[in-house]
Amino acid sequence: MNWILGVCFILVLIFLVNNYSKKKKLFKLKNELLSNWGKPKDGTYYNFSSIGKYFENNAYKKEAFHIVSEKTEQDLDLNALFKFIDRTTSKIGQQYLYFKLRTIGPIESLLKFDVLTEHFIKDKTLRIQSQLNLSRLESRNAYDLERLINEEQIEKSKLLWLAYSLTAITVLLMCFGFYQPICFFFIIPIYITNLILHFSNKKNVSHYLSGINQLSIALKTAKKLTGFEKIKKHYGKFPFIRKIEAIKLRTEFLGFNVDLSNEYVFAIWMMIESFKILFNLEYILFNSFLDAIKHRKGDIEALFLFLGEVDSAISTASLKCSGLTLCTPDFVSVKRISVMGMVHPLIEDCIPNDLDMINKSMLLTGSNMSGKTTFIRAVALNGILAQTLNLCFAKRYKAPFFKVYSSIRISDDVLENTSYYLEEVLTLKQLIDVSKDAPPCLFVLDEIFKGTNTVERISGGQGILSYLNKNNNMVFVSTHDIELTDLLKNEDYELFHFCEKMENDNMMFDHKLKQGKLTTRNAIKIMELYDYPESIIIDAKKTLTTLTHA
């Protein structure tokens, strides 16, 4: 009797210790979430191959208003922007946020997302409780849930009939064995056959194992989140939960995993495995699971989107509470862009700029290092953030709902035997093609046709820029070719520039946008400041004077 009491005491003690440990861990996590609110993640490793999987594979691209292309992602350093704005708790939220940053949907969806974001700004308890639940999916394995949605499915086994037959024969032999013990002997060759089937199928089970485990965790997390009144009211019904629960038993059975380093646990695991082999349970259930996944992919994706959107809304709420200068965009139907105090979000202590253009596009000239390319990138980045997260790094932002395209970074492709100039031609041809679309486009271009001679660069550039600036499209182009300012001033282009001033032999930039044509140059001065030989400087200045007065 005493040993029974001792065992009970030990079990109660283990329960209390585990419970205390969980509460302590939860308390620590809660404090971390509170202290990190409004701050970017610190020291987080970003595996964009995994983060970008849902964006690359999802079927929603066909329905989207606009997809931010790979070219624009590279031109604008969108991955770096993602690192800055990402405050998600789960890996599913991270995948969804990346998908959202690259996929511009309708305004109605954007405004609905903003309402959800406001819930988390105003209700700290809702936010913390949601983050605590989403933290169950912070493991890197949570990236694998996406594979159940988009990955090509393994075919069902053609030997499933054999597994069913062997299981039925095993049951019959066991029943008759109580009357004729020799029947048990015939179970041995059947068990060996089952063993082969079981372990030949293990590779397939292992392929899905991580996703299966994450599906169970995701379902439990979603059920917790749907219990919160504001989330329930925002979304209404959650039919995907009931449908996924219908396959819950199969997923948890297949996803059952234990720590085999403990010899007692290993012994129990061996008994369970033997039982599964005897009746082909894992083999049959796995093939049944393949059917279930095939028919429930839409529900699993609905689960993924729900969790991802909630986490992304919390992340956006955190960004809005960061203390940075942010505003809510105002979308207009006319060809106008009006910004006040706009900055590039990735430039520390960035100088804010104002702009108000109606029925015009911008031709931006400026000295080297004055900030031309940074400015046009800032316009494009804020345009994307306005249309994906309903926020801008500015005091005011007013513009149409754009499709955003860019041509900033061009490189020759050695493998494809493509020259720098041809790469420019192909990139700009894509922009020309999309410029004919009905919705307005925002084109940001930097130094077009750098890969050819001056005369053809200016003449070709003038033709292309005039063509792109049709309908309600807006073009922001930076250039060193001051000659373009005279060619385009009658083509609905407004002239702006950045410039520098010299103080004590130092070149100073104020990075403030100014109206009008640039009247200064600094390329030779920069050479002079960096101690180029005096003969080079003299020759360069003579040639400049000759060309200027030619």
N, C-alpha and C positions, 0 to 999 in steps of 0.2 A: 504493500500500500504506500509505503514511504517513497519508493522509487517513482510511483505514478505522480505523486505530489511534486517530486523533484523535477520530473520531465515537464509537468505543467508550469512550474515556476520558471524553468529555463525558457519555455516557449513564450510565456508572458513577458519575460525580460527582453527577449529578442524583439518581440513586437513593439515594446515601449522604446527600445533603443532605435529601431528603424523609424518609428514614427517621429521621434525627437530629431533624428538625422534629416528626415524629409522636411520637417518644419524649419529647421535651421537653414537648410539649403534654399528653401522657398523664401525665407526672410532675407537671406543674402541676395538672392536674385531680384527680389522686389526693390531692395535698396539700390542695386546697380541700375535697374530700370529708371528709378526716380532720379538718380544722379546723372545719368547719361541723356536724360530728356533734353531735346533741343541741340544735341551735340553730334557731330559726325562720328562714325566708328573709328576707333583708334587701333592701328596695327592689324587690321583684318586682311587676310589673304583673299584675293578675288580670282576665282577660276572662271573666266568668261566663257570657256568652252562648255562648262556645266550651266552657268547662269543663263547663257543665251540659247539653250536647247529648246525651251518652249517657244521662244520667239521664232527660231529657225523652222520649227516643225509644225506649228499650229496652222489650222485651216482658216483662221479668221482674217488672214491677209487679204483674201479675195473680197471680203465685205468691208474692209477698212476704208476710211476716207483717204488715208495716205499712209504709206510705209516709208519710214526714213531709211534710205538706202545705205548699203555698205560704204559707198563712196562718201556720202555725207557724214556718216558715223566717224570715218577717219578724218575728214576735213575739219570737223568741229570738235574732235577729241571727246566724243560722247561717252566712251568708257571711263574717262577721267571724271566727267561730269557725274556719271552714275555713282562712282565711288564717293563723291562729295554729298550727293543727295540721299544716298541709301542709308536709312536708319531702321530697316526691317529687322524683325526678330527671327523669322523662320526662313529656311532656304526656299520654300515655296513662294513666300512673299518676295524674296529677292528675284526669283525667276519671273514672277508676274510683273514686278516693278520695271524690270529691264524690257519685258515685252511691251509694257505700257509706254515707256519712253520712246520706243521705236515704232509704235503703232498708234496713229492718230485716228480716233473714232469720231462719231458724231457729237455735236455740242451737247445734246440732251444727256448722253452718257457721262460727259465731262462734268456737267452741273450736278448730276446725281452723285457722282464720286465726291464732289466738293461738299455736298451735304453730309455724307458719311464722315469726311475728314473733320468737319466742324463738330460733329458729335464727340470725337476723340479729343479735340481741343478743349471743349467745355466740360467734359465729364472725365475727371482724372481716374475715378474708381473703375469706370468702364474700360478705360485705356489700359490700366495696370492689369486688371483681371484678364483682358484679352491677350495682352503680351505674355502673361504667365502661362496661359494655355497654348499660345503659339510657340512658346519656347520648347515644347515637346518636339517640334519639327526643326530644331536648329542644327541637328546632326547633318553632315554632308550626305549621308544616305538618303535624306529627304529629297535631294535632287532626283532620285530614281523614280519617284511617283510619276513624273512626266513620261517615263518610258512606257508605263501601262497605257498611256493615252495615245502616244504618237508612234511608238516603235512598231515595226512590222512583226506581227504575231507568229509565234511558232505554230506549225501545223499540228493538229491532233494526231495521236499515234494511230497507225493502221493496225496495230496489234491490240487495240482496246477490247475487241471481241474476245481475244484469247484471255485477257486479264479477267473479264467477267466470267468466262467459262471456267477458268481454273478456280476462281473464288467460289462459284456455285458447287463445283465438284468437291472442294475442300469442306464446305459446310455439310454436304451430304455424307462424305466419308466420316466426318466427326460424329454425325448423328448415328450412322450405322455402326461406328466403332464401339459404342457402348454395348451393342449386341454381338458384334463380331470384331474383336480386338485387332484382327489382322488388317482391318480397314485403315487403322492408324499408320500402318507400315507404308501404304500407298501415298500418304501425305508427304513423305520425304522427297520423292522426285518432283512433286508439284511445288514444294517449298523451294527447292533448288532453282526451278524454272522461274518462280516468283522473284527469287533473289536476283536473278539476271535482269528481269524486267525492272525491278525496283532500282537497282544501281545504274542501269543504262538510262533511266529517267532522271537521275539525280542532277545531271548536268543541266537539264531543262528547268528543274525546280530551282537550282542555284541561280540560274539566269534571271528568274523572276523574284527570287527570295527577298531582296532588299526592297523592291517596289511593293511586294505583298505586305511586308512588315510596315512600311510607311503608309500604306492604304488603311491599315487598322488604326494606326496612330492618328492619321488625318481625320478619319471618321469620328473618333472619340473627341478630338479637338473641335471639330465642326459642331458636334452635338452640344458641347459646352458653350460655344459661342452663340449658337442659335437660342440658347436659354436666356440671353441678355435681352431685355425688353426693347431697347433702342435698335439693336441689330435686327431683331425679329420684325419690328415694325418697318424698318427700312427695306428689308428684302421681301417681306410677306411670307410666302410658302417656301419650303425646302424639300421638294419631292425627291431629290437625289439621295437624301439621307435614308429614306425608307427603302429605296431600291437597292442601295449599296448594302444595307443591313441584311437584305435577302441572301447575299453571298458572304456574309460575315463569318459564318462557321467554317466555310471552306478556306477562306483567307487566313483565319487564325490557326487552323489546323496545319496548313502548309507552312505558315510563318513561324510555327512553334520552334523555338531555339533555346538551348540551355548552355551553361558553362560546363564543358566536359573536362575541365581540369580537376574537378572534384570527383573522386573515385565512386562515391555513393550516388551522386547524380548521374555519373556515367553508367552505372549498373541499371538505374531506373530507365535511362535513355535507351539502353540496349534492349530492355524488355519491351519498351514501347515500339522500337524499330522492328523487333521480331514480330510483334503483333501486326504491325502495318504490312510487313512482308507476307505474313501468313494469309492475309485477306486482300492483298493488293490495294490497301486503302489509299496510300499516297498516290499510286499510279492512277487509280480510277478518279480520285478527287481532283488531281492535277488536270486531267483532261476535261473534267467537268468545269474546272476553274477557267480553262481556256475559252470554253463556250460562254461562261458568265462574263468574262472580261470583254469578249467580242460584242456581246449584247449590252454591256453596261459602260462602254467607253464614254458615251455622252454624259452619263451620270458621274463618272469619275472625273471627267473634265469640269463638270459643273461644280463638283467638290473642290477641285484645284483652284478654279476661278474665284470661288467664294472665299476660300482661305487667303488666296493671294491678294484679292482686292481689299479685304479687311486689314491685312498686314501693311499693304501699300498705303492705305488711307492713314494708318497710324504713323507710318514713316513720313508721309507728307505733312501730317499734323506736327510732328516733331520738327521738321524743317521750317514750318511757319512760326514755330515758337523759338527759333534759334536766335532771335534778336537781330537778324540781318534785315536790310531794307527790302521788303517784298510788297507786291501789290497784286490785286486781283485784276486780270485782264478785262478789257471792254472790247468785245468784238463788234466790228461795224461792217456794213455792206458796201461802203464806198471805198475808193482807192485812196486810202489815207493811212499813214503811220505817225502816231504822236506818242513820244516817250519823254518822261522827265526823270532825271537821275538814274538812267539806265547804266548798269555795270556788267562786266564779264564776271560770271560767278566764280571762275577759277583763278582770277587775278587778285592776289591779296592787296588790300588798300587801292583797289581800282578807282581811277578818276571817273566820276559819273558824268554822263553827257545827256543833253536834251536834244530833241529833234521833233519837228512838226512839218510833214510834207503831205500835200494834197495833190492828187493827180500827177505826181512826179516820181521819178526814180533818182537814185543818187550816183553821181560820179565823184569818187573820193580820191583826191590826190594828196601827196604828202611826202615829207622827207623820209629817208631811211630811219627805221626804228621809232617813228613818231606814233605808231599805233593804228595804222590803217586796217591791217588784217585783223587785229584784235577787235576793232570796232565792228566790222562786218560779221565776225564770228559771234560777237555779243548779240547782234540783232537776230541772227538765225537761232542761236541757243535760246534766247528769251521767247522767240516765236514758237519753238518746239515745246518749251516748258509751259507756255500759256495754254497750248492746245492739248497737252497731255496731263498736267497736274493742276491746271487753272491757277498758276502763279507766275510771277515774273520778278527778276531782280531789278526792280525799278520802283520809283514812287508813283509812276503812272504809265500804263501801256494801253494804247488804243490802236487796233489794226484789224484787217480782215482775218478770216479763218483761212490760213494759207496752206498750200502744199509747198514744202521747203526743199529746195535743191541747191547744190553747191558745186563749185569747181575751184578749189583752192590748192590742194596738193596734187600735183601731177608728177608721175615718174615714168621713165621709159621701161618697157618690159623686155628684158633680155631673153627670157625663155620663149616669149611669143614673137620675138624679133620685131618689136614695135618701138618706133622712135618716140622721143618726147613729144614732138610736134603732132604725130599721128594720134598719140594718146589724148592730146588736147582736142584734136578734131573730133575724135569719137565721143569724148565726154560732152563737148558742147553740142554735138548733134543730138544727143539724148535730151539735153535741155531744150533745144529747138523743138523737138517732137512733142514734149509734154507741155510746152507753152501754148499749144493749141487747145488744151483741155478747158472745159467750162469753168471749174473753180479757179480762183486766182492763185497764182504761184508766186513764191518769194524766191528769187534767184540771188545768191551771193557768190561773187566771182572775184578772184584775185589775180591781177596781172595776166590777162588772157593772151594767148599766143606768144608766151615767152620763148617758145622754141623756134621762132623764125625771125627774119630780118625786120628792121624797124618800119619800113614803108608798108610792107604787107601786114605786119602786126597791127598797125594803126588803121589801115583801110579795112582789113578783115574784121577787126574789133568793132569798128564803127557800124558795119553792116549787121553784125550779130546783135550788138547791144540795142540797136534800133528795132530789130525784129522781136527780141524778147520783151521789149517794153510796150507790148500791145495789150489790148483788152484791159483787164484789171490787174495784170501782173505788175509786180514791183521788182526792180533790179537794184542791187547794191554792188557796185564794182569799184575796187581799188586799183589804182594804176600809177605808174611813174610817167606814163606818156601824157604830158601836159597838152600835147597837140589834140588829144581827144576832146578836151574841154571846149575847144572852138567848134569841133565837128558835131558835138552832141547837144550844145546848149539850145538848139532849136528843135530837138527831138524829145522834148519833155523830160530832160535830165536837169536836175538841180546840182550845182557845183558846190562841193565842200572840200575842206582840206585840214590836215594837221601840219604843224610846223614847229620849228625849234628857235632858240635864241642863244647867242654866245655870251657867256659870263666868265671873265677871267680865263680865257682859252678853254673853257669847258662848254660842251654842248648841252643845253638844258631843254627838256621837253615838258610841256604842261599837259599833253594828251587831251587837250580840249578841242572839240569839234568846232570848226569855224566855217562860215559861209564864204563862197567865192573861190576864185582860182588861186592856186599856189604860185607865189612869185619868187620863192627862194629854192636853192639847191644845196645839198650838204655832202654829196658823195665824195667830192675832192677834199672837202674840209676834214672828213673822217679819216681819209688817207693821210692827210697832213698831221692830224692829232696822233696817229699811230706811227709817226716817224718814218714815213716813206722817204726815199731819197729826194732831195730838193729838185734834182733835174726832172724827175717824173712829175712832180707837182707843177713845175713851171710849164713843161710841155702840155700837161693836161689842161691847165688854165688857158694857154694860148689856143689850143684846139677848141675849147669850149667857147671862147670869144669869137673865133672864126665861124663856128657852126651857128651860134646864136644870131650873128649879124648877116648870115648868108641869105 
